[in-house]
Amino acid sequence: MLLSTLIQGLFASAGLMAPAALQMQVEAFSGQTALVDPRLLLPACARPDFAWASGGRSVMVHCAAPEWRVFIPVGEGGAVAPMPVNAVMPSPRREPAGPAIRRGDRISLEVGGAGFVIAMDAVAEADSRDGRVALRPVAGGRRLYGVIDDDGHVRLRGLSTVVNGR
């Protein structure tokens, strides 16, 4: 217990949220086991907001100041297995009834790794084609390309080496 308190104090003194503290808060909100990557470094947040993400398999944690948002997988007894980014990417497919995402649509773009998912708001720069879409982050930055997953989420592809360190 003393070691845990010491570690949380070190994170707090560095202006960071301790992954163990985030895990406890998500578990208190969800009533389920939370899968928080212990390497996750987030700025400290005095009052994070919690909400169920679509599908009910993860909890969205949002901080207003400083602004950040992260999705934490949850499951009874740790039943939810962490998924690397490249494992959830479908192969490109045709969109039979027109584009799933149209130019100007605002979407949530996700990237994840072992035990976490991070999302950012983006705007489609063109209609989606073959399950892919060009995006520009709302906060600014360079063009990104997302893949529309079977569950309707838009995810970055090819970042598993950056995110998972392989």
C-alpha positions as CSV (number, residue, x, y, z in Angstrom):
1,M,0.0,0.0,0.0
2,L,2.8,2.4,0.8
3,L,4.5,1.7,-2.5
4,S,1.3,2.4,-4.4
5,T,0.9,5.7,-2.5
6,L,4.5,6.6,-3.3
7,I,4.1,5.8,-7.0
8,Q,0.9,7.9,-7.2
9,G,2.7,10.7,-5.5
10,L,5.5,10.6,-8.1
11,F,3.0,10.8,-10.9
12,A,1.1,13.7,-9.2
13,S,4.4,15.6,-8.7
14,A,5.2,15.2,-12.4
15,G,1.7,16.5,-13.3
16,L,0.5,13.1,-14.6
17,M,-2.4,10.9,-13.8
18,A,-1.2,7.5,-12.4
19,P,-2.5,4.6,-14.5
20,A,-3.5,2.8,-11.3
21,A,-5.6,5.8,-10.2
22,L,-7.3,5.9,-13.6
23,Q,-8.0,2.2,-13.4
24,M,-9.7,2.5,-10.0
25,Q,-11.8,5.4,-11.2
26,V,-12.9,3.5,-14.4
27,E,-13.7,0.4,-12.3
28,A,-15.7,2.5,-9.8
29,F,-17.7,4.0,-12.7
30,S,-18.2,0.7,-14.7
31,G,-18.4,-1.9,-11.9
32,Q,-16.1,-4.0,-14.1
33,T,-12.4,-4.8,-14.4
34,A,-10.6,-2.0,-16.4
35,L,-7.7,-2.7,-18.6
36,V,-5.4,0.3,-18.3
37,D,-1.9,0.0,-19.9
38,P,0.6,0.9,-17.1
39,R,2.7,2.8,-19.6
40,L,-0.2,5.3,-20.3
41,L,0.9,8.9,-19.5
42,L,-1.9,11.4,-19.3
43,P,-1.8,14.9,-17.9
44,A,-3.4,15.1,-14.4
45,C,-7.1,15.9,-14.4
46,A,-8.9,17.2,-11.4
47,R,-12.4,16.2,-12.5
48,P,-12.5,13.6,-15.3
49,D,-15.9,12.8,-16.9
50,F,-16.8,9.1,-17.5
51,A,-19.3,7.8,-20.1
52,W,-20.0,4.5,-21.8
53,A,-18.6,4.3,-25.3
54,S,-20.8,2.8,-28.0
55,G,-21.0,-1.0,-27.7
56,G,-20.6,-0.9,-23.9
57,R,-17.1,-2.6,-24.0
58,S,-15.2,0.5,-23.1
59,V,-15.5,3.6,-21.0
60,M,-14.6,7.1,-22.4
61,V,-12.7,9.2,-20.0
62,H,-12.7,12.9,-20.9
63,C,-10.8,15.8,-19.3
64,A,-11.8,19.3,-20.0
65,A,-8.5,21.0,-18.7
66,P,-6.1,20.0,-20.1
67,E,-8.2,18.6,-23.0
68,W,-7.8,14.9,-23.5
69,R,-9.9,11.8,-24.1
70,V,-9.1,8.1,-23.8
71,F,-11.2,4.9,-24.2
72,I,-10.5,2.2,-21.6
73,P,-11.7,-1.4,-22.3
74,V,-13.6,-3.0,-19.5
75,G,-14.9,-6.5,-18.9
76,E,-15.9,-8.8,-16.0
77,G,-12.9,-10.7,-14.8
78,G,-10.7,-9.2,-17.5
79,A,-12.6,-11.0,-20.2
80,V,-12.0,-8.2,-22.8
81,A,-8.7,-8.9,-24.5
82,P,-6.6,-6.0,-25.6
83,M,-6.4,-5.6,-29.3
84,P,-3.5,-4.2,-31.3
85,V,-4.5,-1.7,-34.0
86,N,-3.5,-3.9,-36.9
87,A,-5.7,-6.8,-35.6
88,V,-8.9,-4.8,-35.8
89,M,-8.5,-3.3,-39.2
90,P,-10.7,-4.9,-41.9
91,S,-9.5,-5.2,-45.4
92,P,-10.8,-2.3,-47.6
93,R,-14.3,-3.0,-48.9
94,R,-16.7,-1.5,-51.4
95,E,-19.5,0.7,-50.1
96,P,-22.6,-0.5,-51.9
97,A,-25.0,2.2,-50.9
98,G,-22.9,5.3,-51.2
99,P,-20.2,6.6,-48.9
100,A,-20.5,5.8,-45.2
101,I,-18.8,9.1,-44.5
102,R,-19.2,12.2,-46.5
103,R,-16.9,15.2,-47.0
104,G,-17.3,17.6,-44.1
105,D,-18.6,14.9,-41.7
106,R,-17.1,15.2,-38.2
107,I,-16.0,11.9,-36.8
108,S,-14.1,10.4,-33.9
109,L,-10.8,8.9,-35.1
110,E,-9.3,6.1,-32.9
111,V,-5.9,4.5,-32.4
112,G,-5.2,1.9,-29.8
113,G,-2.8,-0.6,-28.4
114,A,-2.6,-3.2,-25.7
115,G,-5.2,-2.1,-23.1
116,F,-6.2,1.4,-24.4
117,V,-7.8,3.4,-27.2
118,I,-7.3,7.1,-27.8
119,A,-9.6,9.2,-30.0
120,M,-9.5,12.6,-31.6
121,D,-12.1,14.6,-33.5
122,A,-11.5,14.9,-37.2
123,V,-13.3,16.2,-40.3
124,A,-13.6,14.1,-43.5
125,E,-11.8,15.9,-46.4
126,A,-13.5,13.7,-49.0
127,D,-16.2,11.1,-49.2
128,S,-15.1,7.7,-48.0
129,R,-14.2,5.1,-50.6
130,D,-13.5,1.4,-50.3
131,G,-13.8,1.6,-46.5
132,R,-11.1,4.4,-46.3
133,V,-11.4,8.1,-45.7
134,A,-9.0,11.1,-45.7
135,L,-9.3,13.2,-42.5
136,R,-8.0,16.4,-41.0
137,P,-7.8,16.7,-37.2
138,V,-10.1,19.4,-35.8
139,A,-7.3,20.7,-33.6
140,G,-5.1,21.1,-36.8
141,G,-2.3,19.1,-38.2
142,R,-1.6,17.0,-41.2
143,R,-3.9,14.8,-43.2
144,L,-4.5,11.3,-41.9
145,Y,-6.1,8.3,-43.5
146,G,-8.6,6.2,-41.5
147,V,-10.2,2.8,-42.1
148,I,-13.9,2.3,-41.3
149,D,-14.1,-0.9,-39.2
150,D,-17.0,-3.3,-39.3
151,D,-18.5,-1.8,-36.1
152,G,-18.5,1.7,-37.7
153,H,-15.5,3.1,-35.8
154,V,-12.8,4.9,-37.9
155,R,-9.3,3.9,-36.9
156,L,-5.8,4.7,-38.1
157,R,-4.0,1.9,-39.8
158,G,-0.4,0.9,-39.6
159,L,0.5,2.5,-36.3
160,S,0.9,-0.7,-34.3
161,T,4.7,-0.3,-34.4
162,V,4.5,3.2,-33.0
163,V,1.8,2.4,-30.4
164,N,2.9,-1.1,-29.3
165,G,6.6,-0.6,-29.6
166,R,7.2,-3.5,-32.0
